[in-house]
Amino acid sequence: MQQRSHKGWQVGSLFGIPLYIDTSWLFIVGLVTFVNGLAWQETYPNWGTGLAWLIGFAMALLLFGSVLLHELGHSLVALSQGTKVNSITLFLFGGIASIDEEAKTPGKAFQVAIAGPAVSFILFVLLGILAGLAATGTPGRVLGTDLAQINLVLALFNLIPGLPLDGGQILKAAVWKFTGNRFQGVHWAARVGQVLGWTAVILGIGSALLTGNFSGYWIALLGWFGLRNASNYDRFTDLQEGLLQLQAKDAMTREFRVVDAEQTLRQFADEFLLATTRAPAYFAASDGRYRGLVRVDDLSTVERSRWETEPLQAIVSPLPDIAAVVEPTPLIEVIDRLQQEKLPFLTVLSPAGAVSGIVDRGDTVRALAQQMKWAITDGDIRRIKEEGDYPANLPLPAIARTVMSDLQASDQSKAPTEVAASSATDNG
């Protein structure tokens, strides 16, 4: 599986990729140890109780070693494509490779997706050969045979064509290749994943209730996990598409004040800086033209004794020198600049070069919320503006960077042929 966050304890790193263990992993290790240890005591009484439990524990560790190698397969291919891998996490359902951004082309996306099942299939073959070299009934034969079968199941299961499984990533790449639209690929794969998830939930619960077999609940739990993640993929893609439809002019506000560039610094300070509420930005104008941005902190660069005579124009930053964008600038670029340049806001200029408005982080969230028809309060927007950062559950800079990367890759791939422009595993 490919996701964008990790939780748990860091236990080391592989090829520079941090390795984490989620708390839920301990439960599965205990469960696998218990089930296998108990079964092998009955099947191989000559092993003895202690050895049976020890081999059961070894089975649990080797199982997750297989999952780790599966995720490492995804990660190393992504690294070879120049994509950062943030972490690998082992958890309740197997493993997650947290890959920083989407592959640039459908071909590369296919390579990353198929790498995990390919590793699992290779392990199936190698473990099967090694198990065949051990004597019948020995721990080596039993461990090798069972692990080989598990890796085969792991490979085949993950090829099911629905997100968040690797097969869903492969389906996404295929639809992307056919339609030329990555978003369309994600929607197809996510919806197949949702259908498969609901099917697993219904069949699992039905099986458990009708037969009393506890494994039905486990199937339902897997289905719920897949359903939740497929829905997240779908919503995330909707959000990316929504961002692409917005420009700076859709988010900007006129929450600024226009002041006389000819007034003295003292007049400006008395009238505006001593007021109970300050505007987010002040622009100086004279003779019907904008002269530039007034940076309030620049007042401190002038001796107070000169405030009575020095005109405001003396500390004005001309429009060409300030951080600004034009009205048609895509909102993803606005979000990226606010973050990369650590700006409180950007000035939005009209085609004629006049100040049309300003846009800050709160404004971008409000515009996106309106586009997506989210319920968001003025208090939430005001809090974002005051804190100067996005909510933890809405990492817009990372999302915008991903969308920009996709667009750049699309432009580069089409430029040589002069084609006209057209319109994020594995569950071990």
N, C-alpha and C positions, 0 to 999 in steps of 0.2 A: 504494500500500500504506500502511496505517496501523499504525505500531508505536510503542514507547515508549522507544526509546533511539537514540542516534546515536554514530557513530565517524568519525574522519577529521579533515581539516584544515578549519577555518573559512575561507571565502573571501569572506565578506560577509554581507549580510542583505537580505531583501526584505519590505517591509511589517512590519518588526520581527521577521521570522522568520529565525533564523540559517541560513545555507546552508553545508553541509559537502560535501566531496569525499572519498570513501573511496579507499584506495590501489588497489583493484581497478578503479576508474574509468579510471585511466591505461592499464591493459591494453586495455580496450575501445576507448579513443580511438586507441591505436596500431594495434589490429587493424582497425578501421573505416577508418582512414587508409590502411593498407597494402592492404587488399582493394580499396577503391574506386580508389585511386591506380593500382594495377596494372591493374585492369580498364579504366579510362578511357584509359590510354596506348594500349591496343589498339583500343578502340572509337573514340576520337577522336584519331588520331595528329597531327592539325593543332594540337592544343593544346600539344604539346611536353611533355617529361617533367616539367619544373619546375611548370608550371601544373596538370598532372594530379595531382601529389602535393599541391599547395596546395589544390586543390578537394576532394581526398580528405580533407584535414585539416579544411577548412571543413565538409564533410559530417558529420564526427564531432562537431564542436562544435555544429552546428545540430541534429543528432539529439538530443543531450543537452539542448539548449535546448528542444526540443519536450517532452522528458520533464519538464524543470523546470516548464514551463508547465502540463503535466498535473497535477503534484503541487501547483502553486500553486492550481489550480482546487479541489482538495480542501481546501487550507488556508484559502483565503479564505472558502469557504462555512462551514467550521468556525468561523473567527473571527467571522463574521457571526452565528453562533448563541451567541456568548459563550464558546466553548471555546478554551483556550490551545493554540497550536501550538508545540511545543518546537523543531523544526528540520525542514529538508528536507535529505536526504542523497542524493547521486548515487553509485551504486556499480555493481558488475558487471552486475546484471540490470536496471538502470534507475534507479528512484528510490524513496525512502521519505519519506512525510510523517509525522513523529512527532507525533501528536495526543494531547493530555494525557489525555482521557477519552472515554468513549463518548457518542454523541449521546443526548439525553434521550428521544426518541420514535422510533418506526420511520420516521415521515415525515422527520424531520431526518436520520436515518441514511441514508435513501435519497438525500436531497439531497446529502450529503457524498460518497457513493459515486458518484453519476451525474455529478458535476461534472467529474471527471478525463476520462472518455470523451467528455463533451460538449465539453470544450476541444480534445481531440484531433480530434474530428470537425470542429469549426469551423476548425482549422488545415488539415485536409485540403481543405476547400472553398476557403479563402483562398489557400493555396499553389497549388492547382490553377488558380485564376483567374490568379494572378500568373505562373505558368509558361506559361500560354497566351498571355500578352502578349509573351513573349521569343521570339527567333528560334530556329528548330530547330537543334539541335546546339551551341547556346551554353551556357556554364557555368550561366547563370541558368536556362535551360530545363531542363537536366539536374538541377540541384540542386532546383529547385522541384517537378518531377515526382516525383523519387525521395522527397523529404521528404513530399509530399502522400500518396503511397502508404504510406509508413511510418506516418504518423499515422493513416491509415485502419485499417491492420493493428493499430496500438496500441489504437485505440478498440475494434475488434471483439474482439481477443484478450482485452482486460481485461473484456469483458462475459461471458466464459465463467463460468457460475454456480458457482464453487467458490472458497473461500478459499485463498490470500490475495488473489485477484484482486478487482477492483471488482465483478464480477458476483457473486462470493460475498458481498460486503457487501450487494448488492441482494437476493440470495436470503435473507440473514439478516434484512433489514428486512421482507421479505414474510412470512416465517414468524413473525417477531415480531408483525407486525400481525395475522396470522390467529389465532395462539395466545395472544397477550397475554403471551408469555414470551420475553424476549430470549435467555436461555440456550438455549432450544430452537432459536431461530434460528441461533445460533452453531454448535451441534452439527450441525444439518442441513448448513449451508454448509461446515463443516470436513470432514465425512465425504464430501461430494461432492468437495471439494478433494483429499482423500486418494485417492479412486478415480481422479480425473483425474491426480494426480501419479504413482501407480503405473502407470497406462496409458502416460503419457509416458515413464517410465523403461524399461518393457518394450519398447515400440515403438521407442524411440530406440536402445537397445542392439541390439535385433534388426535394425533397419535398418542400423546401422553394421556389424554382423558379416556380414550377408548381402550387402550392396552395397558395402561398403568406403567408404561415404560418411561423412566426418568429421562432417557436420552432424547425423547421428544421435546422436552423443555430446553435442552441444550441446542437443538436444531432451531427452535423458536428464538432463542437468544441470539444465535448467529444471524438469523433472518432480521431480527430487530436491529442489530448492529449494522448490517449491510443496508437496510432500509434507511436508517438515520444518516449514514455517510453518503449514500446515493442522493438523498434529498439535499444534503449540505453542498454537494458538488453542483447540483442543479441551481440552488439559490445563489451560490457564489458566482456561477456563470451569468445568471440574470443580473447580478450586481455589476459585473464587468461590462456587460452589454449596456446597462443603464448609464454607466460612467462615459462610455464612448459617445453617447447621444448628447452630452452636455458640454457647453462651452463657458468661457469665463463670464460672458454677458448673462448667462442663465443664473449664475451664483452671486454676482456682484451686488452690492448695496450702495446707497448714497449716504452712508453713515459717516460723513466727513463734513468739515466746515471750510468754507471759502473765506479767506480773510484778506484784508487790504495789505498789499506788499509795501505800501508807502508809510504805514503807521509805524510808530516807534516800537522798540522792543518792550518798553515799559507799558505802552498802551495794550500791546498784545498780551503781556503777562497779566495785567490787571483785569482785562476783559474776559480772557479765556482760561488762563491757568488757575485763577482763583475761584472760578465757578464751581458749583457743587458737583457738576458732572462734566467730564471732558469728552471730547470727540475722539474716536480712534485715530483720526488723521486730520491735519490742517494743510490746506493748499493755499498758497499766496497768489493773488491775481492783481493786475493793474492794467488800466487802459483796455479792459475787456478781454484780457488774455491771461491764461494760467502761466505763472512764472516758475512754479516748482513746489516742492514739498517742504514744509516747515518741520524740521526735526527738533522737538522741544529740548532734547538734551544739549543741542548746540548753543542754547542760551548761555550755558555755563562757560562757553569759550570766550564770551565777551565780558569785559569788566562791567560791574553793575553801575559804575559811575557814568558809563557811556550809554546805558539803556535809555536815558531820557532823550538822546539825540540820534542814536543809531537806528536806521530804518530796518524793518523786518527783512527787507530784501537782502540784507547783508549776510543772513544765515540761511537763506533759501537754497535748497538743492535743486538745480534745474531738472526738468522732466527727463531729459536724455540720460541723466546720471542716476536716476532712482530705479529701484526694482519694479518693473512694469511689464504688463502683457497687453496685447490688443484684444478687443472684444471676441473675435472668433477663435481665440486660443483654446484648444481642447482642455477640459477640466482636469484630465489626468496630468497634463503638463503643469497646470497651476498647483495641484497637490504636490507634485514632485518637487517643484521649485520651492514651495513653502518649507518643505521638509529638508531638502538638501542644503539650502542657503540659510536655514534657521530664521526665516522671516516672520514677523508678526502678521504682515498682510502684504498683498501685492496691489499696486495701482493698475486699474484697467483703463486703457486709452481708447478713444474713439478713432475711426478712420482718419479724422482730421487732426489727431494728435492732442485733443483736449481730454481732460479727466472725465471719464464716464462713471467711475465708481471705484470701490475697493473691494477686495475679497480676502477673507481670512479662513481659518480652518472651520469655524462654526458655519460660515456661509456655504462652504463646500458640502458639509453634512446636510444642511437644510435643503440645498438644491437636489442632492441625491435622494433625500427622504421624500421630497415632493415627486421626483421622477418615479421612485419605486412604490409610492403610495404607502410609506411607513408612517406610523403615528409617532410624532416627536414633538415635545413641548418647547415653548420659548425658553423655559428654564434650562432645559438640556442644552440648547444652542448657546445660551448665555454662559453656561458653565464651561463649555468647550472653548468659547472665546476667552474667558478669564484664565483658564488653565493653559491655553495655548497648545493643547495636545488633543489627539483623537481618543475616543473611548477604547479601552483594551479589547473589546469585542468587535471593533470596527477598524482594523489596521489599514486604513485607506492608502497610506504611502506605499506599503508593500503591494497592495492590489494594483495601484496605479503603475508601479514599476513593472509589474508582470504584464499588464496590458500594453504598456509602451514597448516592452521587449518583444511582445508578439507582433505588434505593428511594424517595428523596425525589421524583424526577421522576414515578415511578409513582403515588405517593400524591397528588401535586398534580393529575395528570391525571384521577384517579378521584374526587377529593373533590367537584367540582361536581355530579356525577351520582349521588353516594352509592352507587357500585358497591362491592360487597364485595371485599376484597382477594383476589387470586389469587396462586396461588403467587407487538473492537478491532478494495490496495490494488491497489495497482497494481504490476504488474511491467512496467516499461517495457522 
